[in-house]
Amino acid sequence: MFGDLLTPMHLFFVLIIVLIIFGPKRLPEIGRSLGKGIHEFKKSTSEIQEHMNVSEEKKTEPTEKAESVRGPQEEVTEKNSQSPPAVAKP
């Protein structure tokens, strides 16, 4: 359906129309501002990814510590779950 949309002939016609509308003096400015916009977008997405990775690392650190703390508690609960020794009543 969209395979024929970006053929070289279509792109050529789009470039001709843009040249007619904006003129040859404005095309470098438009290209420059478009490039800056793409650069800013990539920069912001990489910053968001870094922020997500840092916050994800912070979340995993406490759970690792909690697992190391949980280890002895599990042993204690296992000992408590065993039936206590029978005590004779006097």
Residue pairs with C-beta under 8 A, 6 or more apart in sequence:
4 10
18 27
19 27
22 30
